C-alpha cells in the first residue's frame, strides 16, 4: 500500500493542528486524526475556557473595589450558569475556528481513535472511526500530538468522580457552585481554579507538598504570590503531604500531614491538580519499541522518536507541559519533515499563571543560578512606583531580572502583577535574541506603560535605576 499522505498528525491540540497547518503550507499532503474535539484539551477544556472563567471572576471581584476609582454601584450579583455557558461558548467558537483552518489549508480531518502498527516509511495508523468501522492510513511521516490527562492517585482516594472530587474538566463545567474547596496542588492549574472560585466567594484552601506555593517559580515571586492570594482570602497548607481523600455526606475530607502532625480539611469539593499523565497508553507504542521516559515519549532535537518516521510533540513528549511549547515543537517538526534546515527546537519557553495577580517567568530562577554557582547580577523594580500601574489602581507586584555577570546576557526574568503574562514576551524575545544588559538598557519603552518596569529592573541590576 502506497503512502496516502506525506504526514498524519494524531491529535488536534495547539501542537497538532498548528503542525498540520505548517506542513500543508509547505506543500505536504496532510491528515489529522482527532478522537474528540478539534483544538484538543487546550481550546476545549484547558487554556481558553479557564481564561474565560477567570475574566468573569476578575470582573465580578473588581466591583467590590469601585470606590477606589471614585465610582459606586450596588446590588452586584452573578449568574453562575451564565458564567459557565460563556466559557463553553468561547471554547465552541475556538473549536469552529480550528475546523475552518483545517478546511482552508486542505487538511483532511479523520474523526476517531488512532493506534499505531508497524509500517514501511513510518508506522501505519489504524483508526477506529467515530462513525463506526475502521480505516488504515499510511504516511511518509506520523506525528504524535496526543497530549496528556489529569493525573489520578487512587491509592489515596484522589480519583475524580465529577461529583465531590474534580479534575480540571469537572471544575470547568459544574452544575452548581460549591461553597468550599480544597485544591490539591499549587501549580498553574490549581492556583487558577483557586483564584476563580475565590472570586465568586467560595472558601478555598490550597494544599502544596513543597514548602512554598508555585514551586517552579522564583522563590521571591512565589512568596509574594502567596501573600497576595492570602489577602484575597485563599488559605494555604504548604509542606503538606496528602495521606487520604475521603468522601463524606457533606463533601470530602482531606487528611494531610504537616511537620509530622496530622490534620484534616473538609470542604464540599476537592479539586485535584497534582499533575498530568501522558496519553501514551493504548496506542501501540510498546509493540513498536518506542522509547519512553517516565511515561513520556523520548525525542531528539527535531522531535523524532527512535522509530523511523515517527515524531512526537507537546505534552506527550515531556515538560514543560505548555500549549505554546507544543505549537513551537509542531512547527519545527513540520519544517524538518518537509526538508527545511530549521534551528534547534530548544528555545526559551515562558510560564504563565492567569490568577489575580498574574505570574509570568522565563529562563532560570535566582535559586537555580546560585545552585549552578553562576555569578549573576539581579535587578528588581516594583509596580508601586510605576506611573501606569498606580494610575490603573494596580500597584502590587514587581519585575525581577537575572543577568550573567560575566557576559551581560539576560538569563532569567520573573514577574508578578497585573497582566504580566502580556509583558513577559518582551523578555522571551530578548533571551531568544541573546540580548545583553546593554541592549535592554538602550531600548526606548513607551510612557506611561507598565512595561517601563521591565526597563527599570534591567537598569537596577547595574546600579542605574532611575525611579527608586
N, C-alpha and C positions, 0 to 999 in steps of 0.2 A: 504494500500500500504506500503510494507516494505521499509525501508531506502535503497536507491540505492547507496548512498555514505556515508562515515564517515564525510566528510567535503565538503561543497560547498563554494567557495570563490567568491564573487561578486566584480569584479574589478581587473584588472591585472597590476596595477601600481607597484612601488617598494615595497609597503606594501603587496599587494595581491599576486603577483607572488612569492615573497620570502616566504610568509606564506605557499603557496601551496607546494613549494619545500620542506620546512622543514617538513610539515605534511606527505608528501609522504615518506621522508627519515625515518620517524618514523613508517612507516607501514600502514598509513591510506590510504583509497581509496578516491581520491580527484578529484573534478571537479572545473574548474574556468570559470566564465561567464564574457565575455567582449563584450561590445556593439560597440567598435570602433577598437582600435589598441592594440595589446599586448604590454605591457610596460607602458600603461596609459599616462597621461599627461607628466610625468617627462621625459620619454625616447623619446616621440614623439613631445611634444610641450612645454617642460619646461627645466628642468635641463640640459639635454645633448645637444640639439641643440643650446641653448643660449651660452653654453661654446664654441661650435664650432664657433659661430659668434664672440664672444669676443676674441678668439685666432686670428682670421683673423684681427680684428681691432687692436689688440695689435701688431701683426707682421707689419701691414702697418704703424702704428704710430711710431714704433721703427726705421723705415727707415729714419725719419727726425732727428734722433739722432746718425747717424752712425759716424759722425766726432768725437763724444765723445770717440769712440773706435779706432780712427786712421784709419777709413775706409771712403770710399766715393762711391757714386752711383748717377746716375742722371736719370730723366725721370720715376720715380716710379709712377705707376698708379694701379688702381684696377678694377676688373670686378665684379660689384655688383651682377649680376645674378649668376656668378660662386661662389661667397661667399655664397649666399643663397642656391644654389644647393649642395655645400659641406656640409652645415649644415643639409640639408634634407637627404643627403646620410648617414651622421653619424647616424641620427635618424633611418633610414631604417635598417642600419647594426645592431643596438642595438635591434630593433624590431625582426629581424630574430634570434638574439641570444636568446631572450626570448622564441620564438617558439621552438627552439632547446632544451632548458632546459625543457619545458613542455613535449616534446616527450621523452626526456631522462629519466625523472622522472615519466613517465606513468600517467601524469595528463591529464584528458580529458578537452579539450577546447571547450566550447559551445559559439558560436557567437550569440549574441542577447542582448536584454534589459530585465532585471530581475525585477520582482515585488514580494513582499512577501505576503503570506496569512497564516492564522492560520494552524498549523500543530501539529504533535504529539510531538516528541522529540525536534523538532525545527521548525521554520516556513517553510512552503512549498515555493519553488522557482518556480514561473511561468515565463517562458522565451518566449518573442516574438522573434522568430528566425530571423536572418538576411536573411536567405534563404527563409523565408516565413513559416507560420504556427506557432505553439507554442509547448512548451514542459514543463511539470511539473515534477520537481525533488524534491525528499525528501532526507534529510540527517540527520545524528545524530546531526550535528552542522552546522551553517551557519555563515560565516564571511563577514561583510560588509567592503569593502575597496574601496568605491565608489568615494573618493576624493572630489574635490571642483572645482569651476569655478570662473572666474573673476567676481568681484562684479560690478554691474551697479548702477548708481544713476540717473535714468530717470527724477527725479523731478528737476534736474538742467541741464538736457540735456547731462549728461555724460553716454552715452549708445553707445557701439561700433557698428559701421556700416561697418567696413572693408575698408572704403574709407578715411574719414577725422578724424574719431575717432577710435582709435585702442585699442584692448585689446592685451594680450601677443601673441595670435595666429597670429593676423594680423601683429604684429611687427616682427614676426619670418620669415614670407614669403611674403613680399610686392613685388609688380610687379616693382616698381621704387623706387629710393632713394630720399625721400623728402629733401629739403634744410633746413628746420627748424621744430623744435618740441617744444611743451610744454608737459612736463611729469608731471602728477599729482600723487604725492606720492613718497616719498624718501626712501621707504624700499628697500630690495634687488632687487626686480623686476624692480622698477623704476630706481634705480641707475645703474643697469647693462645695461638696454637699453639706458640710457643716455650716459653711457661710450662708448658703441659700436658705436652709431650713431655719437657721437662727434669725435671718432677716424677716421671716414670716412669724417669728415669735416663739418657735419651739425651743424647749430646753435641750441643749446639746452638750454631750461630754465626748471628747476625743481621747482615745487610748493609743499610746505610742510605746513600742517596746524599747526604743532607743531613749537616751537621756534628754533629748531635745526634739521638738517637732520639726517636720520638714528636714530630716537629717541629711539629704543630699545637698541642701543649700549651705551657703557660707554661714558659719556659726553666728556672726553678728546679725545677719538677716533673720535667721530662724528665731533668735531670741526676741528681736524687735517684733516679728510677726506674732509670736505668742502673746506679747503684751498687748498688741493691737486687737487681737481676737478676744482676749480676755476682757478688754474694755467693752466689747460688744456683747459680753455675757457668755461666750463659749468657755467651757471648762475643759481642763486637760489633766490627764494622768500620764506622766512620762516615766520611762524606765519601768513600764508596767507589762508584765507577762500575762497574757490571757490564758487561763487554765481550763475554762469551761464556759460554754454558752448554752443556756437552758431556756426553753420556752416555759412561760408561766401563764396563768389565767389572764393576767393583766397585760402581758407582753413578753419581755425577756429579762433574764438575769445573766449578767456577765461577771464571772468570777475572775479576779485578777490578783496578781502578786506583785507588790511594790516594796522593794527593800526588804524582802523576806517576810513581809506581813500580808496576810490575806485580806482582800476587800471584795465587796460585792456591789455592782452597779445595776440599777434597774431602770428600765425605760419601756415605752410601748414598742419600739422598733430598734433593731441593731442593723447598722449598715456595715457590710464587710468591704474594706478597701485595703486588703492585705497583699495586693499584687496581682499578677496575671500569670496565666499558663498558656504557652504557645499552642496553637491549633495544629499540632503536628501528628496527632494520633489518628489512625484510621484512614490514612491517605496513601498507604503503600510505601512509606519511606524505608521501613525496615527491610522489606524484600529487595529493594533497590540498593541497599547498603549505604544510604545517605548518612553522613556523619553528623551526630548531634552533640551539643554541649549543654548539659542540664536541661534537656528538652527543647532547646533552640537549635536551628539548623546552622551548621558551621559554613561560612563562606569566605572567599578570598577578597582582595581589594576591589574586584569587579563584580561582587555579589554572586560569583559562581560557587556551586557546591562541588563536592568531589565526584559527582556523577556527570558524565558527558551531557551537555545540552541543558542541564537543569540549573536554574538560578533561584535565589530566594532573597526577598527584601522585607523590610518593615519589622513588625513586632515578632513574627515567627523566626526572624534571624537574629534576635537579641537586642540588648539595650543600646541606646536609650529608646524606650517604647513611646515614640512620639510620631504624630502624623507627618510633620514636616520632614522628619528624618526618613520616613518611608517614601515620601514623594521624591526626595533628593536621590535616594538609592534607586528608585524605579527609573528615573530619568537617566541616571548614569548607566544602569544595566541595559536599558533600551538602546542607548547610543553605542555601547560596547558591542551588543549583539548585531547592530546594523553596520559594524565595521569601523566606527569612529574611534580615534585615539583620544579618549576622554581623560581628563585629570583624575587623579586618585580620588576615590569616593570619600575619603576621610576629610571632614570639614567641620568647623565649629558649629555645634547644634545648641540653640538656646532652649532653656527650660522655662515654662511659663505656668503660673498658677493664678487663676482668674477670680480669686476671692476678694473680699474687702478687708484690708488693702491687697492689691495685686503684688505678686513677687515674680521677678524675672532675673535670669542669670545666664552667663555663657563663660566657658573657659574654666580655669582652675579656681578653687576656693583658696583663701589665705591658709587654711589648715593643710590643704594638700600641698601647697607650695612650700610651707615650712617643713612638712614631713619629707619632702624631696630635697631639703636643705638648699633651696634656691634663694639667692639674695633677691629681695623684692623691694619695690617702692610702692606704698599704698596711699591712695588718696580717697577722701570722703567729702561729701557735700550734702547738707540737709535741705529738704524742701521748705523748711520753715523760714528760710531767708531767700527763697526764690520768689520773685515778684508774681509770676503767673500762678504758682501754687497757692500763695497767700490770697491773691485776688479771687481765685476759684474756690476758696474755702477748703483746700486740700493740702494743708501744710505738713502732714505726717509723712514720715519715711525719709529715705536718703539714697544716695548713689555711692557705690564703693568700687574703686578700680584697682587693679593689681598690674604692675609693670615689672618686667625682668630688669633688675638693676644694671646688669652688665650690658644688655643690648638696647634697652629702652623699649622693647616690644611690649605691647599690651597683651597680657596672657589671661586676664580674667576680669569680669565685670558683674556686679551684683546690685540689684535694685529692689526697693520695696516702696510702694506708694501708689498714687492714683494713676491708672493707665500706663504703668511702666512696661507692660507687655507690648505696647505700641512703640516704646522707645528703645528697647534692647537691641533691635535690629541695627541701630547705628553702631553699636559695639561689635555685633556679629560681623558686619561689613569691615570694620576696622581690623579685627583679628584675621579675617579671611585675606585681606589685602596686606597683611603683615605690617600694619601701621605701628609707628613708634610714638613716643610722647611728643616729639617734635611735630609730627604730622597732626596729631589731635589738637595740640596747643594752637596750631595755625589755622584751624577750621573756624569759620565765622558762623556762629549759631544765631538764629533769628531771636529777636527780643520783642515782646516777652513770651517765652516758652518755658515749659518745664525741662526741655532738653538742655537748657543752659546749665543745669545742674551737672550734666554729663561733662561739659567743658570744665566747669569749676572743680569737679572731682579730679580730673586729669591734671589740672594746674596744682591742686593741693598736694598731689603725690611728689611734686618737685618744688614745694615751698613757694608757689607763685599764686595761690588762691587769692581772689580779689574781694569777695563779699563776706568773708568771716575772719 
